[in-house]
Amino acid sequence: MRTVTSTLFAAAFTALAGAAYAENPMVGGAAMYPDKTIVENAVNSKDHTTLVAAVKAAGLVETLSGPGPFTVFAPTNEAFAALPAGTVDNLLKPENKDQLTRILTCHVVGAKAMSADIMKMVDDDEGEHPVKTVGGCTWTAKYEGDKITVTDENGTVANVTIANVEQSNGVIHVIDAVLLPKM
């Protein structure tokens, strides 16, 4: 009896532990583990290879591997590809590191904000909420139904396509556009 009970308990515990991981959405075909950092998870997403390359070029790996908490609005490869031809290649050059760093840190908020938190802030502010980023930019968050959008200082609107990807040091929201500061 004790062996059966122990086996059932172990199976139930394993199922619950697996369910905790299963609750985090897949991103870029990869599992995102809530006990790994933003960088540890991002490197596994096939949809974020450009973002990962940019984070490395900007020297932000150590920062985004730190304790946080951070909320990262993570543009996909398609979002970077939608920028004017040559923009990404130009930003990845060592002489443009400061500009790249500013753009990337304008996708980071120095707090953990799940979608419900963002929606509450939007409601509290009666329809739109200013989002102050680590890079000194202020975006505008809105939502309709369960879809959140973030608008940059130039009027570019990014849709959150995958929300609430929990990380050990914050949360990632995948977005479909690159947000740019007013330069």
N, C-alpha and C positions, 0 to 999 in steps of 0.2 A: 504493500500500500504506500509506504513512504517513497519508494522509487517512482511509482506512478504519479504521486502528488508532486514530487520534485520535478519530474519530467514535464508534467502539465504546467507547473509554475514557470519553469525555464522557457517552455514554448510560448507561454503567454507574455513573459517579459520580452522575449526576442521579437514577438509580433508587435508589441507596443513600441519597442525601440525602433523597429523598422518603420512603423507608422509615423513616428516623430520625424524621421528623415523623409518619408514619403510626402509629408505635408509641404515641404519646401518645393517650389516649382522647379522643374528642369529648365536649364537655360543653355541654349546652343547645343542641345543634345546631351548635356552633361548633368549629372546630379549635383546639386548645390547643398553642401553640408553645413548646418548651423554651427558646428563646432570648429569650422575652418574660417580663416580671415577672408576679407574681401579679395585680396590678391590670390590666395591659395585657391579660391573657387573660380575666379575670373579666368585664370590661365587654362582652365579646362573647357571653357565655353568656345565652341567653334564660331559663334556669332560675335565674339569680342576680341579677336586677334589684333585688330587695329588699335583698339583701346589699350590692350595690354602692351603692345609695342610703344604706344605713346606714353603710357605710365612709366615704362622703363626708360625711354628717352628723356623724360622730364625729371628722372631721379626721384619718383614718388613711391617706389615699391616699399621702401622702409616705412614711410609715413602711413600708407594705406594698409600696412601689415601691423601697425601699432594698435594700442588698446581702444582708440576711438572714444566714444561711439561716433560713427559716421553714417550718413545717408548718402549713397552715391546714385546719381541719376546716370545710368550707364548706356551711352549710345552704342548701337550695333554697328557692325561693319558696313551695312547698307546705309546707315545714317552718315558715316564718314564718307562713303562713296558718293553721296548726294551733294557734297561740298563741291565748289568749282574745281575743275581739273587742276591737278598739281598742288592743291592746298595741303593735303596730308603730307606728301613728300616734302614740301617746303617746311612745314611745321616740325618735321622729324629731324631737320638739320640741326647740328649742335649750336649754330649761331642764333637759332630761333627758340632755344630752350626756355627763355623767360616768357615768351608769348605762349608757347605750348603749355607751360606750367600754369599760367593764368587761366587759359581755356579749361584745362582739366580741373583745376581747383574750383572753378565756377560750376562744376558739376557735383561738388561735395558740400554737404551741410554738416556742421560740427555737432550733430545730435542724431539720435536714432528716431526716425519718423516713419512709422508704418502708414499704410494708406488711410486707415481709420483716423490716425492722428492728423494727417494732412487735411482730410475732409472736415474734421472738427474745427481746425484752424480756419478753413475757408468759411464754414458756417458762422463761426464766431466773428469773422470779419465781413459778414454779409455778402458773400459771393466770390471773393477772391482774396488770396493771402500773399503778402510779400514774403519771398523766400530769400533770406540772406545767406550767401555762400561763403565758404572759406576763402575763395579767391576775390572777395569784395564785390561780387555782382549781386544784384537783387532781381530775382525772377518773380513771376506771378503765377501762383498755383490756383487752379479752378477745377471743378469737376461737374460732370453731368452723369446721372445714374451712378455707376460704379467706375466710370472712366475718368482718370485724372489727367490733366494737361498742365504743362509748365511752359510759360512764354518768356523768352529772353528779352533783353533790353532793345533788341532790334525788331521785335515782333515775330520772331520765329517760334512756332508752336511745336512742342514735342509731346507726343502722346505716350503715356506709360502703358507699355504693351504687356509687361509682366511685372506685377507688383509683389512686394513683401517677400523678397528672397532674403531670409534671415542669415546673418553671418555672425561669427563670434564677436566681431567688433562693430556691428551695425546692421545695416540693411541695404540691399540693392533694389532699385526700381529700374528695369530696362526701358529705354526710351528710343523712339524712332527718328530722332533728329539730334544734331549737335547744336548745343546752345552756345552762342558766342557773346562775349562781352562787347559793349560799345567801345571801339578802339579809337 
